[in-house]
Amino acid sequence: RGGEAGAGMACVVVLLLLLFFAGLSAFSAFSLAAASVASPPLLFSPSAFASDHEQMLNRFKVYVYPLQPTHSRFDFRASAFDGLNVTAEEVFFRSLWESGFVTNNAEEADLFFLPVSVSAMAASLNVSVGRNMMMYVQRLRDAYPYWQRTLGADHVLVSCRGMKRDFARNVLELQKNSILLACAEFFDFGADWEFYPHKDLVMPAYKPRPLGFENAGFGGEDRPYLAFLLDSPGALPDAFDVLMEDAAFVSDLQKSDVFTQKMLSLSRFCVTFGHTGVGTNVVEGMRLGCVPVIISSGYLFGLPFQDIVDWQQFCLVVSLNQMSRLKSVLVNVPEDKYQGMQDAARAASSYLEWQSHPRPYDAFHLLMHELWLRRHTIRYKRRGAY
């Protein structure tokens, strides 16, 4: 009987273990499914994004170096949303400063932010940006141990208009190693730029909405124009002139904000050129149901969040040498595909918009997500340390 009781007890234990692991498996499956459903659409990997994003919200810490008493620093005390000349770099810094990501303990920081405005420096100083950044980095080397640990690889700098090549050691490390946040509306990958897509990022553009359109809803479905030309090509002017003469196209050149807003609501496609970057009118057009079309002469580096957001679901890319056939390309997009892209563009516009108070999955939080993914760096040993 004792053997039978022992065998019975063993069966009960095994049964309880089976029920426990079955419940654990079901709970895990439910958690993954819930994360997948809760995560936003139009991403390459929604489940991986949801997992990374939750970790980012709970663990990500950024140390902001003390502000320098110069006119090239960010002024976070002034409202970042007043005036028409505010750039994304100012909006980002204010959003970061007021967020829970900033830490006063540099030892727990994942990344280090340099609170200097390269744009302000370029506009107001008589000496070169390169020389000023060289001296700034040297001050960081002298006062803190953090730059030397990674040669700047875990440091972040915002530079809306990029930085020209410079061979001074401090600037070279800044350009080659540090994370550069460029601005979409000024992005122009060329001879004067140092931009490395494996580490650097492009921030969505920022521009206050015109008066009377702050709460404008989605554009209507009655769209008499095939495409709205948001800017000039910079090349192939003859092909551009042909489009300008076509009644199916309308141009944004030297028009008012009110006109632009209206045309975004009346056009099926919004055409921009890769060399001009993805500006605010592209984002506003997406919000109003105008499907973006990018004319490019090569690989696109300047799409915000392009390694996590699937731009192919809501954006057409047309080669520059096919510009003469642009009308044919757009006319032949099947209606069901167009409707799907239009819906996706409206949904994706929320990822690219800056808010006065950051919201989940807006431009600020997706940018922080991208930075979180870039927090892993190599820390170099000091000379003589083994």
Phi, psi and chi 1 to 4 in degrees:
 res  aa     phi    psi   chi1   chi2   chi3   chi4
   1 ARG       -  -38.1  -71.2 -177.9 -179.6  178.3
   2 GLY   -61.9  -36.9      -      -      -      -
   3 GLY   -66.1  -39.1      -      -      -      -
   4 GLU   -65.7  -40.0  -68.0  177.4   -0.6      -
   5 ALA   -65.0  -39.7      -      -      -      -
   6 GLY   -65.3  -41.9      -      -      -      -
   7 ALA   -63.9  -39.6      -      -      -      -
   8 GLY   -64.0  -41.7      -      -      -      -
   9 MET   -63.2  -40.0 -177.8   62.8   70.2      -
  10 ALA   -62.7  -40.4      -      -      -      -
  11 CYS   -63.1  -40.9  -71.1      -      -      -
  12 VAL   -63.1  -42.5  170.4      -      -      -
  13 VAL   -62.7  -45.0  171.0      -      -      -
  14 VAL   -62.1  -42.1  170.0      -      -      -
  15 LEU   -63.0  -42.4  179.9   60.6      -      -
  16 LEU   -63.4  -40.7  -70.2  172.9      -      -
  17 LEU   -63.3  -41.9  -72.7  173.2      -      -
  18 LEU   -62.8  -42.7  -71.8  173.4      -      -
  19 LEU   -64.8  -37.4  -70.3  172.4      -      -
  20 PHE   -63.8  -49.1  171.2   77.7      -      -
  21 PHE   -69.6  -33.0  -75.4  112.2      -      -
  22 ALA   -64.3  -41.9      -      -      -      -
  23 GLY   -65.5  -40.9      -      -      -      -
  24 LEU   -63.0  -41.7 -177.4   63.4      -      -
  25 SER   -64.0  -43.1  175.7      -      -      -
  26 ALA   -64.5  -39.7      -      -      -      -
  27 PHE   -64.0  -41.7  175.2   77.0      -      -
  28 SER   -63.2  -43.3  -61.4      -      -      -
  29 ALA   -63.3  -40.7      -      -      -      -
  30 PHE   -63.5  -42.3  172.4   78.8      -      -
  31 SER   -62.5  -44.1  -61.2      -      -      -
  32 LEU   -65.0  -42.2  -71.2  174.3      -      -
  33 ALA   -63.8  -42.0      -      -      -      -
  34 ALA   -63.6  -40.9      -      -      -      -
  35 ALA   -63.6  -39.4      -      -      -      -
  36 SER   -66.4  -40.4  178.1      -      -      -
  37 VAL   -70.0  -38.6  170.2      -      -      -
  38 ALA   -74.2  -24.1      -      -      -      -
  39 SER   -73.3  151.9   58.4      -      -      -
  40 PRO   -70.6  160.1   25.6  -33.8      -      -
  41 PRO   -80.3  177.8   30.9  -35.5      -      -
  42 LEU    68.4   22.2  -52.8  174.2      -      -
  43 LEU  -104.7  153.4  -54.4  178.1      -      -
  44 PHE   -65.6  -39.9  -74.8  116.3      -      -
  45 SER  -139.6   86.8 -179.9      -      -      -
  46 PRO   -57.9  -41.9  -24.4   34.4      -      -
  47 SER   -68.0  -42.8   58.7      -      -      -
  48 ALA   -65.7  -38.8      -      -      -      -
  49 PHE   -61.4  -45.5  177.0   90.8      -      -
  50 ALA   -60.9  -41.7      -      -      -      -
  51 SER   -65.9  -47.7  175.6      -      -      -
  52 ASP   -63.6  -39.7  -73.0  -25.0      -      -
  53 HIS   -67.1  -39.2 -156.6   71.9      -      -
  54 GLU   -64.1  -42.6 -177.7  178.3    3.1      -
  55 GLN   -62.8  -41.5  -68.0 -176.9   50.3      -
  56 MET   -60.3  -45.7 -178.5  -89.3  -67.4      -
  57 LEU   -63.5  -33.3  -68.3  173.2      -      -
  58 ASN   -91.4  -25.3  -65.7  -32.9      -      -
  59 ARG  -122.9  -19.4  -64.9  168.5   46.0 -167.1
  60 PHE   -69.5  128.5 -165.8   20.8      -      -
  61 LYS  -131.3  134.6  -64.8  -61.1  178.6 -176.3
  62 VAL  -124.2  129.3  177.6      -      -      -
  63 TYR   -96.3  126.0  179.1   76.4      -      -
  64 VAL  -101.3  120.2  179.2      -      -      -
  65 TYR   -60.6  151.5  -76.7  107.5      -      -
  66 PRO   -55.6  141.7  -25.4   34.1      -      -
  67 LEU   -66.0  139.4  -63.7  170.9      -      -
  68 GLN   -87.0  142.8  -60.3  -63.9  -50.5      -
  69 PRO   -78.0   57.8   30.1  -34.5      -      -
  70 THR  -133.7  166.8   67.2      -      -      -
  71 HIS   -77.2   -2.3   51.1  -83.6      -      -
  72 SER   -94.7    4.1   60.8      -      -      -
  73 ARG   -85.8  165.9   74.1  178.7 -144.4  174.7
  74 PHE   -78.6  140.9  -74.4  111.3      -      -
  75 ASP  -105.5   89.1 -175.2    3.5      -      -
  76 PHE   -74.4  -12.6   66.5   92.4      -      -
  77 ARG   -76.8  -29.4  -65.1  164.3  -61.0 -177.0
  78 ALA   -75.8  148.3      -      -      -      -
  79 SER   -64.1  125.5  172.4      -      -      -
  80 ALA   -76.9   -2.0      -      -      -      -
  81 PHE  -118.6   15.5  -64.6   87.3      -      -
  82 ASP  -101.4  141.4  -70.0  -18.9      -      -
  83 GLY    88.0  166.1      -      -      -      -
  84 LEU   -99.0   -7.4  -60.9  177.4      -      -
  85 ASN  -103.3   13.2  -62.8  -40.8      -      -
  86 VAL   -73.3  139.1  177.3      -      -      -
  87 THR  -110.2  168.6   60.9      -      -      -
  88 ALA   -62.3  -31.1      -      -      -      -
  89 GLU   -63.4  -38.3   59.3 -178.5  -25.7      -
  90 GLU   -71.0  -39.6  -64.9  165.2  -54.4      -
  91 VAL   -65.2  -42.3  177.3      -      -      -
  92 PHE   -62.7  -44.9  168.4   72.8      -      -
  93 PHE   -64.3  -42.0 -178.8   64.7      -      -
  94 ARG   -64.4  -42.8 -176.4 -174.0  176.2 -174.1
  95 SER   -61.9  -41.1  -61.9      -      -      -
  96 LEU   -64.0  -47.6  173.5   64.2      -      -
  97 TRP   -60.4  -35.1 -172.7  -95.0      -      -
  98 GLU   -91.7    2.4  -64.0  178.6  -10.9      -
  99 SER   -90.4  174.6   74.3      -      -      -
 100 GLY   -87.5    5.1      -      -      -      -
 101 PHE   -80.1  -22.7  -64.2  112.5      -      -
 102 VAL   -76.9  134.9  173.4      -      -      -
 103 THR  -123.2  147.6  178.3      -      -      -
 104 ASN   -89.7   -8.3  -67.9  -37.6      -      -
 105 ASN  -100.5  101.1 -178.6    4.3      -      -
 106 ALA   -63.9  -25.2      -      -      -      -
 107 GLU   -69.6  -22.6  -67.0  -60.2  -30.5      -
 108 GLU   -98.0    2.9   71.5  172.8    7.9      -
 109 ALA   -75.4  141.7      -      -      -      -
 110 ASP   -86.1  -36.7  -60.9  -67.5      -      -
 111 LEU  -137.6  161.3  -67.1  176.4      -      -
 112 PHE  -122.9  128.5  -62.4   80.8      -      -
 113 PHE  -103.2  133.5 -175.5   77.0      -      -
 114 LEU   -94.0  108.3  -51.0 -178.5      -      -
 115 PRO   -84.8   56.3   33.4  -34.7      -      -
 116 VAL  -122.2  142.9  -68.4      -      -      -
 117 SER   -98.7  107.3  172.8      -      -      -
 118 VAL   -64.6  -35.5  173.8      -      -      -
 119 SER   -63.8  -45.5  -63.0      -      -      -
 120 ALA   -64.4  -37.2      -      -      -      -
 121 MET   -64.0  -44.5 -166.6 -179.6  -64.5      -
 122 ALA   -66.6  -31.0      -      -      -      -
 123 ALA   -82.4  -25.6      -      -      -      -
 124 SER  -121.8  -10.8   57.4      -      -      -
 125 LEU  -100.6  148.0  -65.5 -176.7      -      -
 126 ASN   -84.8  -19.0  -65.3  -36.2      -      -
 127 VAL   -97.4  169.0  -69.1      -      -      -
 128 SER   -71.2  154.5   70.4      -      -      -
 129 VAL   -61.5  -40.8  171.3      -      -      -
 130 GLY   -57.7  -44.6      -      -      -      -
 131 ARG   -66.3  -41.1  178.0  170.9  175.4   77.2
 132 ASN   -65.4  -41.3  -83.8  -84.4      -      -
 133 MET   -68.7  -33.8  -68.7  -51.9  -58.0      -
 134 MET   -60.0  -45.2  178.1 -169.6   70.4      -
 135 MET   -70.1  -36.2  -66.3 -172.3  -64.9      -
 136 TYR   -65.0  -47.1  178.5   73.9      -      -
 137 VAL   -63.1  -37.2  171.1      -      -      -
 138 GLN   -62.4  -38.2 -171.0   59.0   49.5      -
 139 ARG   -63.6  -37.9  -73.0 -164.3  -66.3  -89.7
 140 LEU   -65.9  -40.3  -63.4 -176.2      -      -
 141 ARG   -60.1  -42.5  -78.5 -176.0 -175.4  -84.1
 142 ASP   -73.6  -32.7  -64.9  -20.5      -      -
 143 ALA   -98.8  -22.2      -      -      -      -
 144 TYR  -134.8  154.8  -56.4   92.1      -      -
 145 PRO   -90.1   -4.0   32.1  -34.6      -      -
 146 TYR   -76.8  -37.6  -48.1  115.7      -      -
 147 TRP   -61.9  -44.3 -176.2  -82.3      -      -
 148 GLN   -67.0  -26.3 -163.8   63.8   23.2      -
 149 ARG   -63.3  -33.6  -67.9 -168.6  -48.2 -164.2
 150 THR  -127.0    4.9   64.3      -      -      -
 151 LEU    55.7   35.9  -58.6 -177.1      -      -
 152 GLY    88.0    4.2      -      -      -      -
 153 ALA   -70.5  -20.5      -      -      -      -
 154 ASP  -105.9   26.8   53.1   -0.2      -      -
 155 HIS  -111.9  149.5  -74.9   58.1      -      -
 156 VAL  -125.2  133.5 -178.3      -      -      -
 157 LEU  -130.4  135.2  173.6   70.9      -      -
 158 VAL   -95.6  129.4  178.2      -      -      -
 159 SER  -145.9   97.3  178.4      -      -      -
 160 CYS   -59.6  -38.7 -100.4      -      -      -
 161 ARG  -104.6   17.5  -63.7 -175.9 -180.0  -86.2
 162 GLY    74.1 -178.8      -      -      -      -
 163 MET  -133.3  136.2  -69.2 -176.3   62.5      -
 164 LYS   -73.4  157.4  -66.8 -176.1  178.0 -179.2
 165 ARG   -61.1  138.7  -68.3 -171.5  174.6   99.9
 166 ASP  -147.0  138.3 -165.6  -59.6      -      -
 167 PHE  -104.2    8.2  -65.3   99.7      -      -
 168 ALA   -66.6  140.2      -      -      -      -
 169 ARG   -54.9  -48.1  175.4 -172.5  172.1 -177.6
 170 ASN   -61.6  -42.5  -71.7  -19.4      -      -
 171 VAL   -71.9  -36.7 -178.9      -      -      -
 172 LEU   -62.4  -42.6 -166.1   61.9      -      -
 173 GLU   -65.5  -38.8  -71.2  178.2   -1.6      -
 174 LEU   -60.7  -45.5 -179.7   67.8      -      -
 175 GLN   -73.8  -41.6  -66.9  173.7  -30.0      -
 176 LYS   -80.6  -31.5  -61.6  -70.3 -174.3 -179.4
 177 ASN  -109.0  -44.3  -60.4  -21.8      -      -
 178 SER   -71.7  159.5  -59.9      -      -      -
 179 ILE   -84.9  120.0  -58.4  170.1      -      -
 180 LEU   -98.9  128.5  171.0   68.3      -      -
 181 LEU  -102.3  106.9  -56.3 -175.8      -      -
 182 ALA   -94.9  165.4      -      -      -      -
 183 CYS  -104.7  133.8  -66.9      -      -      -
 184 ALA   -59.6  -39.3      -      -      -      -
 185 GLU   -71.4  -17.1   67.4  -93.2   42.6      -
 186 PHE  -111.9    5.8  -60.5  118.8      -      -
 187 PHE   -71.0  122.8 -170.8   85.0      -      -
 188 ASP  -149.0   90.3 -174.1    5.6      -      -
 189 PHE   -68.3  112.5 -175.9   77.6      -      -
 190 GLY  -160.5 -158.7      -      -      -      -
 191 ALA   -64.5  -28.9      -      -      -      -
 192 ASP   -91.9    7.5  -70.5  -21.9      -      -
 193 TRP  -112.6  147.5  -82.4   72.7      -      -
 194 GLU  -121.7   98.7  -75.1  -71.0  -19.0      -
 195 PHE  -135.2  124.8 -173.8   90.7      -      -
 196 TYR  -118.9  106.8  -59.2   92.4      -      -
 197 PRO   -60.5  -22.9  -23.6   33.9      -      -
 198 HIS   -71.4  -19.4   71.4  -80.3      -      -
 199 LYS  -128.2  -32.1   66.3  176.4 -176.8   66.9
 200 ASP   -84.1  159.9  -62.4  -25.3      -      -
 201 LEU  -131.8  155.4  -64.3  168.3      -      -
 202 VAL  -111.7  122.7  177.4      -      -      -
 203 MET   -85.9  143.5  -60.6 -169.8  -61.8      -
 204 PRO   -60.4  151.9  -21.6   32.6      -      -
 205 ALA   -70.9  157.5      -      -      -      -
 206 TYR  -128.9  136.0  170.5   77.6      -      -
 207 LYS  -158.2  129.1  177.3 -176.6  175.8 -176.6
 208 PRO   -59.5  141.2  -19.8   31.1      -      -
 209 ARG   -70.1  146.3  -72.2 -179.3 -174.3  161.5
 210 PRO   -58.5  151.3  -18.6   29.3      -      -
 211 LEU   -57.0  131.9 -122.9    5.0      -      -
 212 GLY    95.8   -8.7      -      -      -      -
 213 PHE  -120.3   11.2  -69.1  101.9      -      -
 214 GLU   -58.7  -37.7  -67.5   87.3  -12.5      -
 215 ASN  -113.9   23.5  -61.0  -49.3      -      -
 216 ALA   -60.7  138.1      -      -      -      -
 217 GLY   -85.7 -168.9      -      -      -      -
 218 PHE   -66.1  150.4  -69.1  149.6      -      -
 219 GLY   -67.3  159.0      -      -      -      -
 220 GLY   -78.0  178.5      -      -      -      -
 221 GLU   -91.1  -13.7  -58.3  -50.2  -44.8      -
 222 ASP   -81.3  103.0 -178.1   17.7      -      -
 223 ARG  -126.0   93.2  -63.5  177.1 -178.8  -92.7
 224 PRO   -71.4  -19.5   25.1  -33.7      -      -
 225 TYR  -100.2  137.7  -62.1  104.8      -      -
 226 LEU   -68.3  -45.5  176.7   63.0      -      -
 227 ALA  -151.2  149.0      -      -      -      -
 228 PHE  -111.3  117.1 -174.4   25.8      -      -
 229 LEU   -85.1  109.1  -55.8  175.5      -      -
 230 LEU   -81.1  -21.7  -65.8  174.1      -      -
 231 ASP  -157.2  178.8   42.1   47.9      -      -
 232 SER   -94.1  156.1   59.4      -      -      -
 233 PRO   -75.7  -27.6   28.4  -34.8      -      -
 234 GLY    76.7   -6.4      -      -      -      -
 235 ALA  -156.6  163.9      -      -      -      -
 236 LEU    50.2   54.4  -59.7 -178.7      -      -
 237 PRO   -62.0  -29.1   22.8  -33.2      -      -
 238 ASP   -63.6  -45.7  -67.0  -20.0      -      -
 239 ALA   -63.7  -36.6      -      -      -      -
 240 PHE   -66.4  -41.5 -176.1   74.3      -      -
 241 ASP   -62.6  -36.1  -69.9  -18.4      -      -
 242 VAL   -62.4  -43.0  169.7      -      -      -
 243 LEU   -64.9  -39.4  -65.0  178.3      -      -
 244 MET   -62.8  -29.1  -69.1  -78.3  -70.8      -
 245 GLU   -84.6   -8.7  -65.7  172.8   -0.3      -
 246 ASP   -86.6  129.4 -166.4  -40.9      -      -
 247 ALA   -66.5  -16.5      -      -      -      -
 248 ALA   -77.1  -12.8      -      -      -      -
 249 PHE  -113.0  149.1  -69.1   80.6      -      -
 250 VAL  -133.8  147.3   62.5      -      -      -
 251 SER  -110.4  150.1  170.8      -      -      -
 252 ASP   -99.2    2.3 -172.9   35.9      -      -
 253 LEU   -64.2  121.4  -58.0 -177.8      -      -
 254 GLN    56.8   40.1  -62.4  178.8  -14.8      -
 255 LYS  -107.5  167.9  -57.8  -65.0 -176.5 -178.6
 256 SER   -83.2  165.4   67.1      -      -      -
 257 ASP   -62.4  -37.2  -73.9  -23.5      -      -
 258 VAL   -64.2  -44.5  174.6      -      -      -
 259 PHE   -60.7  -45.1  174.5   84.3      -      -
 260 THR   -59.6  -46.6  -61.9      -      -      -
 261 GLN   -59.3  -41.3 -167.3   88.0   13.2      -
 262 LYS   -66.2  -44.3 -177.6  178.2 -179.9 -179.9
 263 MET   -68.1  -31.5  -69.6  -58.5  105.6      -
 264 LEU   -61.2  -32.4  -68.5  173.4      -      -
 265 SER   -83.3  -15.5  -61.1      -      -      -
 266 LEU  -108.7    2.1  -64.0  177.3      -      -
 267 SER  -115.4  143.0  -56.6      -      -      -
 268 ARG   -74.8  -40.6  -71.9  170.5   62.1   84.2
 269 PHE  -125.4  148.8  -63.3   95.2      -      -
 270 CYS  -116.9  117.6  -65.9      -      -      -
 271 VAL  -101.0  127.5 -179.4      -      -      -
 272 THR  -132.7  165.8 -171.7      -      -      -
 273 PHE  -112.6  137.2  -65.8   86.1      -      -
 274 GLY   -54.0  -32.4      -      -      -      -
 275 HIS   -73.6  -13.8   71.7  -79.8      -      -
 276 THR   -96.6   -5.4   62.2      -      -      -
 277 GLY    78.6  171.0      -      -      -      -
 278 VAL   -92.2   96.5  179.2      -      -      -
 279 GLY   -83.7 -177.9      -      -      -      -
 280 THR   -65.0  -31.9   52.8      -      -      -
 281 ASN   -67.0  -29.9  -72.7  -24.2      -      -
 282 VAL   -64.6  -46.9  174.9      -      -      -
 283 VAL   -64.4  -44.0  179.0      -      -      -
 284 GLU   -63.7  -38.5 -174.2   69.2    2.4      -
 285 GLY   -62.3  -41.7      -      -      -      -
 286 MET   -59.4  -43.0  -70.3  167.1   57.2      -
 287 ARG   -61.8  -31.5 -168.6  177.5   70.0   86.7
 288 LEU   -95.5    9.8  -65.1  172.2      -      -
 289 GLY    86.2   19.4      -      -      -      -
 290 CYS   -97.6  113.4 -168.2      -      -      -
 291 VAL   -71.6  124.9  174.6      -      -      -
 292 PRO   -73.0  142.2   24.4  -31.9      -      -
 293 VAL  -127.2  124.1  178.9      -      -      -
 294 ILE  -110.2  123.5  -60.5  178.2      -      -
 295 ILE   -92.9  119.7  -49.9  -64.2      -      -
 296 SER  -134.9  147.6  176.1      -      -      -
 297 SER   -96.5    0.4   58.3      -      -      -
 298 GLY  -172.3 -160.2      -      -      -      -
 299 TYR   -66.4  138.7 -178.5   78.2      -      -
 300 LEU   -90.7  120.6  -70.0  173.7      -      -
 301 PHE   -98.4  -18.7  -66.4  104.4      -      -
 302 GLY   -98.0   23.0      -      -      -      -
 303 LEU   -91.0  122.5  -61.0  179.3      -      -
 304 PRO   -59.9  135.0  -22.7   33.8      -      -
 305 PHE    60.0   30.7  -45.0  134.2      -      -
 306 GLN   -72.9  -10.1   66.6 -174.3   86.0      -
 307 ASP   -93.1   -4.6   55.1  -15.9      -      -
 308 ILE  -124.0  -26.1   57.7  175.4      -      -
 309 VAL  -101.2  130.3  175.6      -      -      -
 310 ASP   -84.2   90.4 -173.4    1.7      -      -
 311 TRP   -64.0  -24.4  -80.4   75.4      -      -
 312 GLN   -64.4  -19.8  -68.6 -174.4    0.6      -
 313 GLN   -74.8  -19.3  -66.9 -168.2   44.7      -
 314 PHE  -139.6   10.3   55.4   86.8      -      -
 315 CYS  -140.0  137.5  176.9      -      -      -
 316 LEU  -100.0  138.9  -69.0  175.5      -      -
 317 VAL  -116.9  122.9  178.3      -      -      -
 318 VAL  -119.0  133.7  178.0      -      -      -
 319 SER   -65.9  145.0  173.2      -      -      -
 320 LEU   -60.1  -35.6 -175.0   62.4      -      -
 321 ASN   -75.8   -2.3   58.2   24.0      -      -
 322 GLN  -106.4   14.2  -69.8 -172.0  -33.7      -
 323 MET   -62.8  -31.3 -171.5  174.5  157.3      -
 324 SER   -66.7  -19.7   59.4      -      -      -
 325 ARG  -103.3   14.6  -62.3 -178.6   53.3 -111.1
 326 LEU   -58.5  -43.8  179.5   61.0      -      -
 327 LYS   -60.2  -44.2 -177.3  175.0 -177.8  178.5
 328 SER   -62.1  -41.3  174.3      -      -      -
 329 VAL   -61.2  -45.5  170.4      -      -      -
 330 LEU   -72.1  -40.3  -60.6 -176.4      -      -
 331 VAL   -63.4  -32.7  166.7      -      -      -
 332 ASN   -89.8    8.4  -73.3  -64.7      -      -
 333 VAL   -71.8  120.8  174.2      -      -      -
 334 PRO   -57.7  145.5  -22.7   32.9      -      -
 335 GLU   -62.2  -39.0 -172.9   60.1   26.3      -
 336 ASP   -67.0  -35.8   58.1  -18.3      -      -
 337 LYS   -67.3  -41.0  179.4  179.4  178.7  179.6
 338 TYR   -61.8  -44.1  173.2   79.2      -      -
 339 GLN   -62.3  -39.9  -69.0  -65.4  -25.0      -
 340 GLY   -64.6  -41.6      -      -      -      -
 341 MET   -68.2  -36.9  -64.2 -175.2   73.9      -
 342 GLN   -63.7  -45.3 -174.7 -176.3   55.3      -
 343 ASP   -63.0  -41.2  -67.7  -19.4      -      -
 344 ALA   -66.9  -38.4      -      -      -      -
 345 ALA   -63.0  -42.4      -      -      -      -
 346 ARG   -60.6  -43.6  -73.8  169.5  168.7  164.0
 347 ALA   -67.5  -40.6      -      -      -      -
 348 ALA   -72.2  -21.0      -      -      -      -
 349 SER   -60.4  -28.9   65.9      -      -      -
 350 SER   -66.7  -26.2   62.9      -      -      -
 351 TYR   -69.8  -24.2  -57.9  152.0      -      -
 352 LEU  -104.4    4.7  -54.0  175.1      -      -
 353 GLU  -104.5  135.2  -69.4 -174.8  -32.7      -
 354 TRP   -87.6  141.4  -63.0   92.2      -      -
 355 GLN  -116.2  148.7  -53.2  -67.1  -21.3      -
 356 SER   -62.1  -32.0   55.8      -      -      -
 357 HIS  -126.4  108.5  -60.1  -73.2      -      -
 358 PRO   -50.6  139.7  -29.1   36.9      -      -
 359 ARG  -118.3  162.5  -55.9  170.3 -173.0  170.6
 360 PRO   -55.3  135.2  -26.5   35.4      -      -
 361 TYR    64.2   23.8  -50.7  123.7      -      -
 362 ASP   -89.0 -174.7   65.7   -3.6      -      -
 363 ALA   -58.5  -41.9      -      -      -      -
 364 PHE   -63.5  -46.9  172.8   70.4      -      -
 365 HIS   -70.7  -34.4  -79.1   97.7      -      -
 366 LEU   -69.8  -34.3 -100.9   67.5      -      -
 367 LEU   -66.5  -42.4 -171.9   58.1      -      -
 368 MET   -62.7  -35.7  -64.9  -56.5  -66.2      -
 369 HIS   -61.5  -45.5 -175.4  104.2      -      -
 370 GLU   -61.7  -41.0  -69.1  -92.9   38.8      -
 371 LEU   -65.5  -38.8  -70.9  172.8      -      -
 372 TRP   -58.9  -41.2  168.0 -107.7      -      -
 373 LEU   -67.6  -18.9  -62.3  179.0      -      -
 374 ARG  -102.2   14.2  -75.4  161.5  170.9   74.3
 375 ARG   -76.6  -17.4   72.9 -166.5 -175.6  -78.6
 376 HIS   -77.8  118.8  -61.8  -65.2      -      -
 377 THR  -137.2  164.4   56.0      -      -      -
 378 ILE   -90.4  130.9  -61.5  173.1      -      -
 379 ARG  -103.9  121.6  -65.5 -169.2  172.3 -178.3
 380 TYR   -82.8  144.3  -63.5   90.8      -      -
 381 LYS   -76.7  149.0  -70.5 -177.0  177.4 -179.9
 382 ARG   -68.2  152.8  -65.6  177.0 -178.7  -88.3
 383 ARG   -59.9  133.4  -71.3 -177.0  178.3  179.4
 384 GLY    89.4   -7.1      -      -      -      -
 385 ALA   -94.9  127.1      -      -      -      -
 386 TYR  -131.1      -  -64.4   95.8      -      -
